[in-house]
Amino acid sequence: MLDQRGHAHELYYYSDASAIVVVMQGNGCPIVRNLLADLRALRAVYEPQKVRFLMLNSNLQDSRESVADEAQEWGIDFPILVDETQLVGESLGVTRTGEALLIDPRDWAVVYRGPVNDRVRFARQKETASHHYLADSIDSVLRGEQPALQERIVEGCLINFDVAHTDVGEISYADTIVPILETNCLGCHEEGGIGPWQMNSYEMVRGFSPMISEVLLTNRMPPWHADPLVGSWRNDRSISDEHKQTLLRWIEAGSPRGDGPDPLKTRARREVAWEIGQPDFVVELPKFEVPASGVVDYQEWTFPHGVAQSGWLRAVQVIPGDSSVVHHVLYGTSRPNSQGKGFSLVDDFLGGYAPGIGADAYPGELGVRIEAGHNQEVQLHYTPVGKPVADRTKIGFYLHDDPPARILRTGVIMNPDISIPPRKKEHEEVAYFVFDYRATIFQFLPHAHYRGRSARFGLEYPDGSSSLALSVPKYDFNWQTGYWLQEPLEVPAGTRLVYYSVYDNSAQNPANPDPEETVYWGLQSWEEMLFGVFTFAWEGETAEHPVHQRDRMAIRMTMGYMDADLSGELDGDEIPESKYGERLREFLSIGDFDANGSLGLEEWLSVSRKMRRAN
């Protein structure tokens, strides 16, 4: 669940706590407001003993925005988990605000539920409490004992549940449930899709209904990870609260079949094909035998792509030979004399594929240049699935008939010098990119590996204002999603795009290969990356009037991660102790034209170009 600040919380993540307190909150409730001082006092005593304090809001009338306003006005600094669907509150059986649930992480049992104390009641408030029900129960848990008082009636504001949705008698499998599945699930869970099982009949859906319930309640499916209050996305595949409520209540009622034919049995089988027609040319990758288990090194291929005449791409589609083993594909081009060196992230990168991504058609009159005689560069990551699989992936490229009105560019914010300490739950690394000219941003793609926890793209404007462009509170390595803006974002020259990547190197991260290791940059999944991709177009750049400068982009990328204090210049103490660092110190010694002890972009660029001409 997300709290009022947009931070993600999962109960299992607090398995290292000695106890967990969840207090029901509701906006405008005087009981909760009057309890805040008591709760802060309890937190001061018990948080050092690893007791975790949370609040939960399941009110129908409260939204995350209004909860955030209430928290700011009343100084509520507890995380308030916002139960938009009311499904968590219903499942816990809560009815009133002010109720405290005490959870023992040893077996995840609710060992006490009731009031915090007897100080605050409907009719009166006492100066001090006579009975400290919650504190006494916490003490029992800390001693390894069962609390003597396990449940007590609460006096608090009634929680407003949407009773109109509690009757499932009118929910039709054929007319209501199947359309919801078609909208949210069948794109993957059909024959030929990437889902591990197919929703091809009522019997299959009913058989997997407990699993459907679990992945909906835990927000694992559908796979969409952007904060719904930050940005609007044209490829949004999230499920609405209404659809989620309907599905879960139908499942809780026993998944009734009803009368009539089963629409899933007569639904046409999806053909794995080119979604927007036959490509102008197709690159077929070499056949690869994926073993049943183990770790497969990244597969990289370089070969002529076969384009007879230079042109402009308008779309690309990747069709995996076997989607169950293809984790992701990155592809680009390289010049003939650079064979084997890979493509440049700032100039020759064409795109990528991950499960759930279909044809990647560029919006509007955008295009990407592809040159005749250049090489195709492909990096493919395979993940074994328990049996040997033969894969032969294809990439289809679609060309514009005429040069496009605008050129689509790719930028990358990266930091190969990251260092993630052992056992750290939230370790943040930051890097940035500055737009030298006015630009339009179309897409963001955050990337990390197993320890990735959350990611954000923020914008800092020349006038001093700032905004959050994308927030991914719960990053999932299994879904490498590119978030395409519903409305492209125009930014003025001088705007800084800041990428924040948060890592979880603790034992509470179930995907963590080893929480005792310090983790550094690396290609493999047990290593890590700070790698944020964005696609954009320079204002006024056309095929006839290019603006893009390859060397300027490369320096911007490097400065964006070395400039630790985000000053916009590279200080001497920010230059790493390495062979490359030695070269940068030389640049600083001869290029610090304003004698301020730092290397600015124009100084760096001037020295770099001068030394390149000399060589």
C-alpha positions in Angstrom: 0.0 0.0 0.0 1.0 3.6 -0.5 1.0 6.1 2.3 0.1 9.8 2.2 3.6 10.7 0.9 3.6 8.1 -1.9 5.9 5.7 -0.1 5.3 1.9 -0.5 4.7 -0.4 2.4 4.4 -4.2 2.6 3.7 -6.0 5.8 6.3 -8.7 5.3 9.0 -6.0 4.9 8.7 -5.4 8.7 9.6 -9.0 9.6 12.6 -7.7 11.4 10.3 -5.6 13.8 9.6 -6.9 17.3 6.0 -5.8 16.9 3.8 -3.8 14.5 1.1 -1.4 15.5 -1.6 -0.3 13.0 -4.0 2.4 14.2 -7.2 3.1 12.2 -7.2 6.8 11.0 -10.0 8.9 9.5 -9.9 12.5 8.4 -11.8 14.8 10.8 -12.2 12.3 13.6 -11.6 14.0 16.9 -10.8 10.7 18.6 -7.8 10.1 16.3 -6.7 13.7 16.6 -6.8 13.6 20.4 -4.8 10.3 20.4 -1.9 11.7 18.4 0.0 12.8 21.5 -0.4 9.4 23.1 0.8 7.6 20.0 3.8 9.8 19.7 4.7 9.1 23.4 4.3 5.3 22.7 6.5 5.6 19.7 9.2 7.4 21.6 9.3 4.5 24.1 8.9 1.5 21.8 10.4 2.5 18.5 14.0 2.0 19.9 12.8 -1.5 20.7 12.0 -2.1 17.0 8.3 -1.6 17.3 6.9 -0.2 14.0 4.0 2.2 14.1 1.6 2.7 11.1 -1.9 4.1 10.5 -4.5 2.9 8.1 -7.3 4.9 6.4 -10.2 2.9 4.9 -12.8 5.7 4.8 -14.8 5.9 1.6 -14.7 9.7 1.6 -11.0 10.1 2.2 -8.5 10.2 -0.7 -4.7 10.2 -0.6 -4.7 13.9 -1.3 -7.1 14.7 1.6 -5.2 12.3 3.9 -2.0 14.2 3.1 -3.7 17.5 3.8 -5.0 16.2 7.2 -1.5 14.9 8.1 0.1 18.2 7.3 -2.5 20.3 9.2 -2.3 18.0 12.3 1.4 17.2 12.2 0.8 13.5 11.7 4.2 12.1 11.0 3.1 8.4 11.0 2.8 6.7 7.6 -0.9 6.6 6.9 -1.6 3.7 4.5 -4.5 4.7 2.2 -6.9 1.8 1.5 -8.6 3.2 -1.7 -10.5 -0.1 -2.4 -11.4 -0.6 1.3 -10.5 -4.2 0.8 -7.8 -4.2 3.5 -10.1 -2.6 6.1 -12.9 -5.0 5.3 -10.6 -8.1 5.5 -9.4 -6.9 8.9 -13.0 -6.4 10.1 -12.4 -2.9 11.4 -15.4 -0.6 12.0 -14.1 2.4 13.9 -11.2 4.8 13.8 -8.9 4.8 16.8 -8.7 1.0 16.9 -5.2 -0.3 17.3 -4.1 -3.7 15.9 -1.0 -5.2 17.4 0.7 -7.7 15.1 3.3 -10.2 16.2 5.7 -10.7 13.2 6.8 -14.2 14.6 3.5 -15.7 13.2 1.8 -12.6 11.8 -1.1 -13.0 14.3 -3.2 -10.0 15.5 -2.6 -10.5 19.2 -4.5 -7.4 20.4 -7.1 -5.2 18.9 -8.9 -2.4 20.7 -8.3 1.2 22.0 -4.9 2.6 22.7 -5.9 3.5 26.2 -8.9 4.8 28.2 -8.0 8.5 28.1 -10.1 9.5 25.1 -13.8 8.6 24.8 -16.8 10.1 23.1 -18.2 11.9 26.1 -14.9 13.1 27.8 -11.2 13.2 27.9 -9.1 12.5 30.9 -5.9 14.2 31.7 -4.0 10.9 32.0 -5.0 7.4 31.1 -5.8 4.8 33.8 -5.4 1.8 31.6 -2.7 1.5 28.9 -4.1 -1.4 26.9 -1.8 -1.1 23.9 1.4 -0.5 25.9 0.6 -3.5 28.1 0.1 -5.7 25.1 3.3 -4.5 23.5 5.2 -5.3 26.7 3.8 -8.8 26.6 4.9 -9.4 23.0 8.4 -8.1 23.8 8.6 -10.6 26.6 7.5 -13.3 24.2 4.1 -13.8 25.9 0.5 -13.7 24.8 -1.2 -10.4 25.8 -3.7 -11.0 28.7 -6.3 -8.7 27.0 -6.7 -9.7 23.4 -9.7 -7.6 22.2 -11.6 -4.7 23.6 -14.5 -2.5 22.3 -13.3 0.8 20.7 -15.0 4.2 20.9 -14.2 5.9 17.6 -15.7 7.4 14.5 -17.5 4.9 12.3 -15.5 3.9 9.1 -17.7 4.5 6.0 -17.6 1.4 3.9 -19.3 1.3 0.5 -22.1 -1.1 1.4 -23.5 -0.8 -2.1 -20.8 -3.2 -3.4 -21.3 -5.9 -0.7 -24.1 -7.7 -2.6 -22.5 -9.9 -5.3 -25.8 -11.4 -6.5 -26.0 -9.1 -9.4 -22.4 -9.7 -10.6 -22.5 -11.7 -13.9 -19.5 -13.8 -14.8 -20.2 -13.5 -18.6 -21.3 -9.8 -18.6 -19.2 -8.3 -15.9 -16.2 -10.5 -14.9 -15.1 -11.6 -18.4 -15.0 -7.9 -19.7 -12.9 -7.0 -16.7 -10.5 -9.9 -17.4 -10.3 -8.8 -21.1 -9.5 -5.2 -20.1 -6.9 -6.1 -17.4 -5.6 -9.6 -17.8 -6.1 -11.4 -21.1 -3.4 -9.5 -22.9 -0.9 -11.7 -21.0 -3.0 -14.7 -19.8 -4.0 -16.1 -23.1 -2.4 -18.7 -25.4 0.7 -17.2 -26.9 0.9 -14.6 -24.1 3.6 -14.2 -21.4 1.3 -15.3 -18.5 2.2 -18.7 -17.1 -1.4 -19.9 -17.4 -4.3 -19.1 -19.8 -7.7 -17.6 -18.9 -9.4 -19.8 -21.5 -12.4 -21.0 -19.5 -14.5 -20.3 -16.4 -13.0 -23.4 -14.9 -9.5 -22.0 -15.2 -10.4 -18.7 -13.8 -12.2 -20.2 -10.9 -9.4 -22.7 -10.2 -6.9 -19.8 -10.1 -9.2 -17.4 -8.3 -7.3 -17.6 -4.9 -4.2 -16.6 -6.8 -6.0 -13.8 -8.6 -7.2 -12.6 -5.2 -3.7 -12.6 -3.7 -2.0 -10.8 -6.6 -4.7 -8.1 -6.6 -4.6 -7.5 -2.9 -0.8 -7.3 -3.0 -0.8 -5.1 -6.1 1.4 -7.5 -8.0 -1.0 -7.7 -10.9 -1.6 -6.1 -13.3 2.0 -5.1 -13.5 1.9 -1.3 -13.2 4.1 0.5 -10.7 3.8 4.2 -11.2 2.3 6.3 -8.4 -1.2 7.2 -9.7 -1.0 10.7 -8.3 2.2 11.6 -10.3 1.8 12.0 -14.0 -0.6 10.5 -16.6 0.6 7.7 -18.9 -0.7 6.6 -22.3 0.4 3.0 -21.7 -1.1 2.8 -18.2 -2.1 -0.8 -17.6 -3.2 -0.4 -13.9 -6.6 -1.8 -12.8 -9.2 0.6 -11.5 -10.4 0.4 -7.9 -13.9 -0.5 -9.1 -12.7 -3.4 -11.2 -10.5 -4.7 -8.4 -13.4 -4.5 -5.9 -15.7 -6.3 -8.2 -13.3 -9.1 -9.0 -12.4 -9.7 -5.3 -16.0 -9.7 -4.1 -17.0 -12.1 -6.8 -14.1 -14.4 -5.8 -15.0 -14.1 -2.1 -18.6 -15.1 -3.0 -17.3 -18.4 -4.5 -16.8 -17.2 -8.1 -20.4 -17.9 -9.1 -20.8 -19.2 -12.7 -24.3 -18.0 -13.6 -26.2 -19.0 -16.7 -25.3 -18.8 -20.4 -22.3 -19.7 -22.6 -18.7 -19.1 -21.5 -17.3 -16.2 -23.5 -13.7 -17.3 -22.7 -14.2 -20.6 -24.6 -15.4 -18.9 -27.8 -12.8 -16.1 -27.7 -10.5 -16.0 -30.7 -7.0 -17.2 -30.1 -4.4 -14.4 -30.2 -1.9 -14.9 -33.0 1.7 -13.8 -32.2 2.2 -11.5 -35.1 3.4 -8.0 -36.2 0.9 -5.7 -34.5 1.0 -2.8 -37.0 1.6 -4.8 -40.2 4.6 -6.3 -41.8 7.9 -4.5 -40.9 10.1 -2.9 -43.6 12.9 -5.2 -42.5 13.3 -7.9 -39.9 16.4 -8.9 -37.9 16.3 -12.5 -36.8 18.7 -13.3 -33.9 20.7 -16.5 -33.7 19.0 -19.4 -32.1 19.9 -19.8 -28.5 19.5 -22.8 -26.2 18.4 -21.6 -22.8 19.2 -24.2 -20.1 16.7 -25.4 -17.5 18.4 -23.6 -14.6 21.4 -21.5 -13.7 22.5 -18.1 -14.7 22.9 -17.2 -18.4 25.4 -14.5 -19.3 24.1 -11.6 -21.3 24.1 -12.6 -25.0 25.4 -9.9 -27.3 25.5 -10.0 -31.1 26.9 -7.6 -33.7 26.1 -8.1 -37.4 25.1 -6.0 -40.4 21.4 -5.0 -40.1 20.8 -5.2 -43.8 19.3 -1.7 -44.4 20.0 -0.9 -48.0 19.2 2.8 -47.8 19.5 5.1 -44.8 16.1 6.2 -43.4 14.0 7.0 -40.4 12.4 4.6 -38.0 8.8 5.2 -36.9 8.3 2.0 -34.9 10.0 -1.2 -33.7 8.5 -4.5 -32.4 10.3 -7.4 -30.7 8.8 -10.9 -31.0 10.5 -13.3 -28.6 10.9 -16.9 -29.9 9.8 -18.0 -26.4 8.5 -15.2 -24.2 8.8 -17.2 -21.0 12.7 -17.0 -21.1 13.3 -13.6 -22.7 13.8 -11.1 -19.8 14.7 -8.1 -21.8 16.3 -7.0 -25.1 18.3 -3.8 -25.8 19.1 -2.9 -29.4 20.9 -0.2 -31.3 23.3 0.4 -34.1 27.0 1.0 -34.4 29.4 2.2 -37.1 31.2 -0.4 -39.1 34.6 0.5 -37.6 33.3 0.0 -34.0 32.2 -3.6 -34.4 32.2 -5.4 -31.1 32.3 -2.3 -29.0 28.5 -2.0 -28.6 26.2 1.0 -29.3 26.4 4.4 -27.9 23.7 5.1 -25.3 23.6 8.8 -26.2 23.5 8.5 -30.0 22.7 5.0 -31.4 20.3 3.4 -28.9 17.1 2.4 -30.7 15.0 0.9 -27.9 14.3 -2.1 -25.7 11.8 -4.9 -25.0 10.5 -6.4 -21.7 7.5 -8.6 -21.0 4.3 -6.8 -21.7 5.7 -4.5 -24.3 4.3 -4.8 -27.8 4.9 -2.7 -30.9 6.8 0.5 -29.9 5.4 3.1 -32.2 6.9 6.6 -31.7 4.2 9.3 -31.0 3.4 12.0 -33.5 5.8 12.9 -36.3 8.9 11.5 -34.6 11.6 9.4 -36.1 15.0 7.8 -35.3 17.8 7.8 -37.8 19.1 4.5 -39.1 22.1 4.4 -41.4 22.8 2.0 -44.3 26.0 0.1 -43.8 25.9 0.3 -40.0 25.8 -2.8 -37.7 23.0 -4.1 -35.6 23.9 -4.4 -31.9 21.7 -6.5 -29.7 22.0 -7.4 -26.0 19.6 -10.1 -24.8 19.0 -11.3 -21.2 17.6 -14.9 -20.8 16.1 -16.2 -17.6 15.8 -20.0 -17.2 12.3 -21.3 -16.3 12.9 -24.9 -15.2 13.1 -26.7 -18.6 15.4 -26.3 -21.6 14.0 -23.8 -24.1 15.2 -22.9 -27.6 14.7 -19.2 -28.5 15.0 -17.3 -31.7 13.9 -13.7 -31.2 13.0 -11.4 -34.1 13.1 -7.6 -34.3 10.9 -5.8 -36.8 11.7 -2.2 -38.0 9.2 0.2 -39.6 10.4 3.1 -41.6 8.9 6.6 -42.4 8.3 7.3 -46.1 9.6 10.8 -45.6 11.9 12.5 -43.1 10.0 13.1 -39.8 9.1 16.5 -38.5 11.1 15.9 -35.3 14.0 13.6 -34.2 13.4 11.3 -31.3 16.5 11.2 -29.0 17.4 8.9 -26.1 19.2 10.1 -23.0 20.5 8.1 -20.1 21.2 9.2 -16.5 23.7 6.7 -15.0 26.2 6.2 -12.3 28.8 3.4 -12.6 30.3 4.4 -9.3 27.4 3.4 -7.0 28.2 1.6 -3.8 25.4 0.1 -1.7 26.3 -0.8 1.9 25.4 -4.2 3.4 22.1 -4.6 5.3 20.8 -1.2 4.2 17.1 -1.0 3.7 17.0 2.3 1.9 20.1 3.5 0.2 19.6 6.3 -2.3 21.9 7.2 -5.2 21.4 10.3 -7.4 22.5 11.5 -10.8 21.2 14.1 -13.3 21.1 15.4 -16.8 20.8 19.1 -17.9 19.0 20.1 -21.1 21.1 22.6 -22.9 18.3 23.5 -25.3 14.5 23.6 -25.0 13.2 20.1 -25.3 10.1 17.9 -25.2 10.2 14.7 -23.0 8.1 11.7 -24.1 9.1 8.8 -21.9 10.9 7.7 -18.7 12.3 4.2 -18.0 13.8 3.5 -14.5 16.1 0.5 -14.3 17.8 -1.4 -11.5 18.3 -5.0 -10.5 17.3 -7.3 -7.7 17.9 -4.7 -5.0 16.0 -1.9 -6.7 13.3 -0.6 -4.3 12.0 2.7 -5.8 12.8 5.3 -8.3 11.9 8.9 -9.1 12.5 11.4 -12.0 12.3 15.0 -10.8 12.6 18.3 -12.7 14.4 21.4 -11.5 13.7 24.4 -13.6 15.9 27.5 -14.2 13.5 29.7 -12.3 14.1 27.7 -9.1 10.8 25.8 -9.2 10.7 21.9 -9.3 8.2 19.1 -9.9 8.1 15.3 -9.7 7.7 13.8 -13.2 7.5 10.1 -12.3 7.5 8.1 -9.1 7.7 4.3 -8.9 7.3 3.6 -5.2 7.6 -0.2 -5.6 10.1 -1.0 -8.4 9.8 -4.5 -9.8 12.8 -5.9 -11.7 10.6 -8.3 -13.6 8.8 -5.5 -15.4 11.1 -3.1 -17.2 8.4 -0.6 -18.0 8.9 2.5 -20.1 6.3 5.2 -19.0 5.1 7.2 -22.0 3.6 10.5 -21.0 0.0 11.1 -22.0 0.9 14.7 -22.7 4.6 15.2 -23.7 6.4 17.5 -21.2 8.1 20.6 -22.6 11.0 21.9 -20.6 13.1 25.1 -21.1 16.8 25.2 -21.6 18.7 24.7 -18.4 16.2 22.4 -16.9 17.8 19.6 -14.8 16.3 16.1 -14.9 17.3 14.4 -11.6 17.1 10.6 -11.3 16.8 9.1 -7.7 17.3 5.3 -7.4 16.7 3.7 -4.0 18.1 0.2 -3.2 17.2 -2.4 -0.6 20.2 -4.5 0.4 18.6 -5.9 3.5 17.5 -9.4 4.5 13.8 -8.2 4.2 14.3 -8.0 0.4 13.3 -11.5 -0.7 15.1 -11.1 -4.0 18.4 -10.1 -2.4 21.2 -12.5 -3.3 23.3 -11.6 -0.3 22.6 -8.8 2.2 26.1 -9.0 3.7 27.7 -7.8 0.4 28.6 -4.3 -0.5 27.1 -4.0 -4.0 28.7 -2.2 -7.0 27.8 -1.5 -10.6 27.6 -4.5 -12.9 25.6 -6.1 -15.7 24.4 -9.1 -13.9 21.3 -9.2 -11.9 23.1 -9.8 -8.5 25.0 -6.6 -9.2 23.3 -3.2 -9.5 22.8 -0.2 -11.7 21.7 3.4 -11.5 20.3 3.7 -15.0 17.4 6.0 -15.9 16.4 6.3 -19.6 14.4 9.1 -21.1 13.3 9.9 -24.7 13.0 13.4 -25.9 13.2 15.8 -28.9 15.2 19.0 -29.1 13.1 22.0 -30.0 13.6 23.0 -33.6 15.8 20.0 -34.5 15.0 18.5 -37.9 16.9 16.2 -40.3 18.0 19.3 -42.2 18.9 21.3 -39.0 20.5 19.0 -36.4 21.0 20.3 -32.9 22.3 17.2 -31.1 25.9 17.0 -30.1 27.3 13.6 -29.3 30.3 14.8 -27.2 28.2 17.3 -25.3 25.7 14.6 -24.4 28.5 12.3 -23.2 30.0 15.0 -21.0 26.6 15.8 -19.6 26.1 12.1 -18.7 29.5 11.9 -16.9 29.1 15.2 -15.1 25.6 14.1 -14.0 27.0 11.3 -11.8 30.4 12.7 -10.7 28.9 16.0 -9.5 28.0 14.7 -6.1 26.9 18.1 -4.6 24.8 18.8 -7.7 26.5 22.2 -8.2 26.6 21.9 -12.0 30.4 21.8 -12.1 33.0 19.2 -11.3 35.1 20.0 -8.3 38.6 18.5 -7.8 37.5 16.4 -4.9 34.7 14.9 -6.9 37.0 13.4 -9.6 37.6 9.7 -8.9 41.0 8.1 -8.3 41.3 6.2 -11.6 42.9 6.4 -15.0 40.0 8.4 -16.3 40.2 10.6 -13.2 43.8 11.4 -14.1 42.7 12.6 -17.5 39.9 14.8 -15.9 42.5 16.3 -13.5 44.5 17.3 -16.5 41.4 18.8 -18.1 40.8 20.8 -14.8 44.4 22.0 -14.7 44.3 23.5 -18.2 40.6 24.2 -18.7 39.6 26.0 -15.5 39.4 29.3 -17.4 37.5 31.1 -14.7 39.9 29.9 -12.0 37.1 28.8 -9.6 38.7 25.4 -9.0 35.9 23.6 -10.9 35.4 22.2 -14.4 32.2 23.5 -16.0 30.6 21.9 -19.1 31.8 24.5 -21.6 35.4 24.3 -20.1 35.3 20.5 -20.2 33.9 20.5 -23.8 36.5 23.1 -25.0 39.5 21.1 -23.6 38.1 17.8 -24.9 37.6 19.1 -28.4 41.1 20.8 -28.4 42.9 17.7 -27.3 40.9 15.5 -29.8 42.0 17.9 -32.6 45.6 17.7 -31.4 45.5 13.9 -31.6 
